[in-house]
Amino acid sequence: MNKTKLYWILQVLGWLGYALINLLFVSLERGISSVQVGAFFSLAGFYLISSHGLRYVIKKHNWFNRNLGQLTWNTLLALVLLAVANTIAQIIINLIFDTLDPAIDFRPVVLAVSIFVSFLFYALWVMLYYLFHFLDNYNQSLKYQAKINEIQLNHLKSQLNPHFIFNALNSVRALVDEEPAKAKSAITQLSNILRFSLMMDKKRVIDFENEFNTVKDYLNLETIRFEERLNVKYEIEPEAFDYRIPPMMMQTIVENAIKHGISNRVKGGEIIIKCYEGLTDDLYIQVKNSGQLKSQPFIKKKPGEGHGIANTIQRLKLIYGERASFKIFNSGNDFVITEIKIPKQSLTLG
């Protein structure tokens, strides 16, 4: 609903409710007359117009852009002035409807009580108006931050896409040079990989099965290229296929395992992909590869050095907040394990 329309609905209903509640109490005490009805509705109309006038002043002079001290002082001064004006309006309304009793209504105590009660009603209105304003601003800030996160996420994916395609093309190029007979099958697998890489630009998360199939295609290409130097094993629990994960995330850590592990070893090595559901409904993706971790590969030492692991960590943070985790560590003297924990539900970004 439009905020201006909502404001007027609340204004009218609020001050109408004020008039009806006062009439109810009067009727319970001594009954009501048409004169009293007219007087209370006139006073409610003055409250509506005067409170709207305060809103106009607040917006026109940008009170919310001032510091807390100035805002507080301006608000208190406005409330006092409105309370006095409302008391004068009550006298005029009583005079118009011939319900004014000067002997009682002009007594200092009566005037003071009238000003104080009016001050309280205006203070309640201001409190609700300020609360609505700050909550609305907070909501807008959340939407803005979500949009910024979305832009950052798309930027990360745009970095990853050409990086991935470049690696895949390198694998096919090696096949064409070394074993042309196997190149045809490899090109088919590459086309599947490229199709998937285009899809990743449109979705924040995808089915685990789609990501897993792409990883298998990629490792098939690498297995042909590395021949007996690369051995691949899969340990995938059926529950893993119930999850949705960010596209290219498993693929990225597999590429990292090839680049920093297998390709650096003369005898090659082994890659074991293990995916299982934890006790807290989280998906654990582990990529275990031959090699040893000597430094943190996700800390970029030179500008433009690469995006793989750093990209993965940033995407996990943007999508899941603190609910996801990333670890990379040595396992014994011969293996490195990269582990990602992904929650099953409740994404941070909508």
KOLNUVO-560103 format. One line per 2 residues: number of its first residue (from 1); for each residue z, y, x of C-alpha. Coordinates in Angstrom, 1 decimal, always signed. Layout:
N
NUM) Z Y X; ...
! end
This chain:
350
1) +0.0 +0.0 +0.0; -0.8 +3.5 +1.2
3) +2.3 +5.2 +2.7; +1.9 +8.4 +0.8
5) +1.6 +6.5 -2.5; +4.7 +4.5 -1.6
7) +6.6 +7.6 -0.8; +5.9 +9.2 -4.2
9) +6.8 +6.1 -6.0; +10.1 +5.9 -4.3
11) +10.7 +9.6 -4.8; +10.1 +9.5 -8.5
13) +12.0 +6.3 -9.1; +14.9 +7.4 -6.9
15) +15.6 +10.7 -8.6; +14.8 +9.3 -12.0
17) +17.4 +6.7 -11.4; +19.8 +9.5 -10.4
19) +19.3 +11.2 -13.8; +19.6 +7.9 -15.8
21) +22.8 +6.9 -14.0; +24.4 +10.3 -14.7
23) +23.4 +10.1 -18.3; +24.8 +6.6 -18.6
25) +28.2 +7.7 -17.3; +28.2 +10.7 -19.6
27) +27.4 +8.5 -22.6; +30.2 +6.1 -21.8
29) +32.6 +9.0 -21.7; +31.7 +11.2 -24.6
31) +28.1 +10.5 -25.7; +25.0 +12.4 -24.8
33) +22.9 +15.1 -26.4; +19.3 +16.2 -26.0
35) +20.6 +19.2 -24.1; +22.3 +17.0 -21.6
37) +19.2 +14.9 -21.2; +17.2 +18.0 -20.5
39) +19.7 +19.3 -18.0; +20.0 +16.1 -16.0
41) +16.3 +15.6 -15.8; +15.8 +19.2 -14.8
43) +18.3 +18.7 -12.0; +16.6 +15.5 -10.9
45) +13.3 +17.4 -10.8; +14.9 +20.0 -8.5
47) +16.2 +17.3 -6.2; +12.7 +15.8 -6.1
49) +11.0 +19.1 -5.3; +13.6 +20.3 -2.8
51) +13.7 +17.0 -0.9; +10.0 +16.9 -0.7
53) +10.1 +20.5 +0.6; +12.4 +19.3 +3.4
55) +10.0 +16.5 +4.2; +7.2 +19.1 +4.4
57) +9.3 +21.2 +6.9; +10.1 +18.1 +9.0
59) +6.5 +17.1 +9.3; +5.1 +20.6 +9.7
61) +7.5 +21.5 +12.5; +7.5 +18.1 +14.2
63) +11.2 +17.6 +14.0; +10.9 +14.0 +15.3
65) +9.4 +15.2 +18.5; +12.6 +17.2 +19.3
67) +15.6 +15.8 +21.2; +18.5 +14.3 +19.3
69) +20.6 +17.4 +19.5; +18.0 +19.6 +18.0
71) +17.1 +17.1 +15.3; +20.8 +16.8 +14.4
73) +21.4 +20.5 +14.3; +18.2 +21.2 +12.2
75) +19.1 +18.4 +9.8; +22.7 +19.6 +9.2
77) +21.6 +23.2 +8.7; +18.9 +22.0 +6.2
79) +21.4 +19.9 +4.3; +23.8 +22.8 +3.9
81) +21.1 +25.1 +2.7; +19.8 +22.6 +0.3
83) +23.3 +21.9 -1.0; +23.9 +25.6 -1.7
85) +20.4 +26.0 -3.3; +21.1 +22.9 -5.5
87) +24.4 +24.4 -6.6; +22.7 +27.6 -7.6
89) +20.0 +25.6 -9.4; +22.7 +23.8 -11.4
91) +24.1 +27.1 -12.5; +20.6 +28.3 -13.6
93) +19.9 +25.0 -15.4; +23.3 +25.2 -17.2
95) +22.5 +28.8 -18.1; +19.1 +27.8 -19.5
97) +20.5 +24.9 -21.6; +23.5 +27.0 -22.7
99) +26.0 +24.7 -21.1; +27.4 +27.1 -18.6
101) +31.2 +27.8 -18.7; +31.8 +30.7 -16.3
103) +35.6 +30.3 -16.5; +35.2 +26.8 -15.0
105) +31.9 +26.6 -13.3; +32.5 +29.7 -11.1
107) +35.9 +28.5 -9.8; +35.8 +28.2 -5.9
109) +37.0 +24.6 -6.1; +34.3 +23.6 -8.6
111) +31.6 +25.3 -6.5; +32.9 +23.7 -3.3
113) +32.8 +20.2 -4.9; +29.3 +20.8 -6.3
115) +28.1 +21.8 -2.8; +29.8 +18.8 -1.2
117) +28.3 +16.3 -3.8; +24.9 +17.9 -3.4
119) +25.2 +17.6 +0.4; +26.0 +13.9 +0.1
121) +23.0 +13.2 -2.1; +20.7 +15.1 +0.3
123) +22.3 +13.3 +3.3; +21.6 +10.0 +1.7
125) +18.0 +11.0 +1.1; +17.6 +12.1 +4.7
127) +19.2 +8.9 +6.0; +16.8 +6.8 +4.1
129) +13.8 +9.0 +5.1; +14.7 +8.9 +8.7
131) +15.3 +5.1 +8.6; +11.9 +4.6 +7.0
133) +10.3 +6.8 +9.6; +11.8 +5.1 +12.6
135) +11.2 +1.6 +11.2; +7.6 +2.5 +10.5
137) +7.2 +3.9 +14.1; +8.8 +0.7 +15.5
139) +6.4 -1.4 +13.5; +3.5 +0.7 +14.7
141) +4.7 +0.3 +18.3; +4.8 -3.5 +17.8
143) +1.3 -3.5 +16.5; +0.2 -1.3 +19.4
145) +1.8 -3.6 +21.9; +0.3 -6.6 +20.3
147) -3.1 -4.9 +20.6; -2.5 -4.1 +24.2
149) -1.5 -7.8 +24.8; -4.7 -8.9 +23.1
151) -6.8 -6.6 +25.3; -5.0 -7.9 +28.4
153) -5.5 -11.5 +27.3; -9.3 -11.0 +26.7
155) -9.5 -9.4 +30.1; -7.9 -12.4 +31.7
157) -10.3 -14.7 +29.9; -13.3 -12.6 +30.9
159) -12.1 -13.0 +34.5; -11.7 -16.8 +34.2
161) -15.0 -17.6 +32.6; -17.4 -16.6 +35.5
163) -14.9 -18.2 +37.9; -15.1 -21.5 +36.1
165) -18.9 -21.4 +35.7; -19.3 -20.7 +39.4
167) -17.2 -23.8 +40.4; -19.1 -26.0 +37.9
169) -22.5 -24.9 +39.2; -21.4 -25.6 +42.8
171) -20.6 -29.2 +41.8; -24.0 -29.7 +40.2
173) -25.8 -28.1 +43.2; -24.1 -30.6 +45.5
175) -25.3 -33.5 +43.3; -28.9 -32.3 +43.3
177) -28.9 -32.2 +47.1; -27.2 -35.5 +47.7
179) -28.0 -37.8 +44.8; -30.9 -36.5 +42.5
181) -30.7 -39.7 +40.4; -27.3 -38.7 +39.2
183) -28.1 -35.1 +38.6; -29.5 -35.6 +35.1
185) -26.2 -37.0 +33.8; -24.3 -34.3 +35.6
187) -26.4 -31.5 +34.0; -25.5 -32.9 +30.6
189) -21.9 -32.8 +31.5; -22.3 -29.3 +32.8
191) -23.9 -28.1 +29.6; -20.9 -29.4 +27.7
193) -18.7 -27.5 +30.1; -20.7 -24.2 +29.7
195) -20.7 -24.5 +25.9; -16.9 -24.9 +26.0
197) -16.5 -21.9 +28.3; -18.4 -19.7 +25.9
199) -16.2 -20.9 +23.0; -13.0 -19.8 +24.9
201) -13.9 -16.1 +24.4; -13.4 -16.4 +20.7
203) -10.1 -18.3 +20.4; -6.6 -17.8 +21.7
205) -5.7 -21.5 +21.4; -7.8 -24.6 +20.8
207) -7.1 -28.3 +20.0; -5.8 -30.2 +23.0
209) -8.6 -32.8 +22.6; -11.3 -30.2 +23.2
211) -9.7 -29.0 +26.4; -9.1 -32.5 +27.5
213) -12.7 -33.6 +27.0; -13.9 -30.6 +29.1
215) -11.5 -31.5 +31.8; -12.8 -35.1 +31.9
217) -16.4 -33.7 +32.1; -15.4 -31.5 +35.0
219) -13.7 -34.3 +36.8; -16.6 -36.6 +36.3
221) -18.8 -34.1 +38.1; -16.3 -33.8 +40.9
223) -15.9 -37.6 +41.1; -19.6 -37.9 +41.7
225) -19.5 -35.2 +44.3; -16.5 -36.5 +46.2
227) -17.3 -40.2 +45.6; -14.6 -42.4 +47.0
229) -12.6 -39.4 +48.2; -11.4 -38.6 +44.6
231) -9.5 -41.0 +42.4; -8.5 -39.8 +38.8
233) -6.0 -41.2 +36.5; -5.0 -40.2 +33.0
235) -1.6 -40.7 +31.3; -2.0 -39.0 +27.9
237) +0.4 -39.7 +25.1; -1.0 -39.7 +21.6
239) +1.4 -36.9 +20.5; -0.4 -34.6 +22.9
241) -3.4 -34.5 +20.6; -1.2 -32.8 +17.9
243) -0.9 -29.7 +20.0; -3.1 -26.6 +20.4
245) -3.3 -25.0 +23.9; -5.0 -22.0 +25.4
247) -8.5 -22.7 +26.5; -9.2 -23.3 +30.2
249) -5.5 -23.6 +31.0; -5.5 -27.3 +31.9
251) -8.9 -26.9 +33.4; -7.6 -24.1 +35.7
253) -4.8 -26.2 +37.2; -7.1 -29.1 +37.7
255) -9.6 -26.9 +39.6; -6.6 -25.6 +41.6
257) -5.7 -29.2 +42.5; -9.2 -29.9 +43.6
259) -9.6 -26.7 +45.6; -6.2 -26.6 +47.4
261) -5.5 -30.4 +47.4; -8.4 -32.8 +47.5
263) -11.0 -30.7 +49.2; -8.7 -29.9 +52.1
265) -8.1 -33.6 +53.0; -10.6 -35.6 +55.0
267) -9.7 -38.8 +53.1; -9.6 -37.0 +49.8
269) -6.9 -38.1 +47.4; -5.7 -38.7 +43.9
271) -5.3 -36.6 +40.8; -3.1 -37.8 +37.9
273) -3.1 -35.9 +34.7; +0.0 -36.6 +32.5
275) +0.6 -35.1 +29.1; +3.6 -35.9 +26.9
277) +5.8 -34.4 +24.2; +9.3 -33.4 +25.2
279) +12.5 -33.7 +23.3; +12.2 -30.2 +21.9
281) +8.7 -30.4 +20.5; +7.1 -29.0 +23.6
283) +4.0 -30.2 +25.3; +4.3 -30.9 +29.0
285) +1.1 -30.9 +31.0; +1.4 -32.2 +34.5
287) -1.4 -32.3 +37.1; -0.3 -34.3 +40.2
289) -2.6 -34.1 +43.2; -2.5 -35.3 +46.8
291) -1.4 -32.7 +49.2; +1.5 -30.5 +50.1
293) +2.4 -27.0 +48.8; +2.9 -24.7 +51.8
295) +2.9 -21.4 +50.0; +2.7 -20.1 +46.5
297) -1.0 -20.1 +45.6; -0.5 -17.8 +42.6
299) +0.6 -14.9 +44.8; -2.6 -13.1 +45.7
301) -2.6 -12.1 +49.4; -5.9 -10.1 +49.3
303) -7.5 -8.0 +46.6; -10.0 -10.0 +44.6
305) -8.9 -13.3 +46.1; -8.9 -15.2 +42.8
307) -7.5 -15.5 +39.3; -6.6 -19.1 +38.6
309) -2.9 -19.7 +38.7; -1.9 -16.0 +38.4
311) -4.2 -15.8 +35.4; -2.5 -18.9 +33.9
313) +1.0 -17.4 +34.3; +0.0 -14.1 +32.7
315) -1.7 -15.8 +29.7; +1.3 -18.0 +29.1
317) +3.5 -14.9 +29.1; +1.2 -13.0 +26.7
319) +0.7 -15.8 +24.2; +4.1 -17.5 +24.2
321) +6.6 -15.1 +25.7; +9.6 -16.9 +27.2
323) +8.9 -20.1 +25.2; +6.4 -21.4 +27.8
325) +6.9 -22.1 +31.4; +4.9 -22.8 +34.6
327) +6.1 -24.7 +37.7; +4.4 -25.9 +40.8
329) +6.3 -27.9 +43.4; +6.1 -30.7 +46.0
331) +6.7 -34.3 +44.9; +7.7 -36.2 +48.0
333) +5.6 -35.9 +51.1; +2.2 -36.7 +49.6
335) +1.9 -34.9 +46.2; +2.0 -31.6 +44.5
337) +2.9 -31.3 +40.8; +1.8 -28.4 +38.6
339) +3.6 -28.4 +35.2; +3.0 -26.3 +32.1
341) +5.3 -26.4 +29.1; +3.7 -25.2 +25.8
343) +5.5 -24.9 +22.5; +4.0 -26.5 +19.5
345) +4.3 -23.6 +17.1; +5.2 -19.9 +16.9
347) +2.8 -18.0 +19.0; +3.8 -14.5 +20.2
349) +0.5 -12.9 +19.2; -0.7 -13.1 +15.7
! end
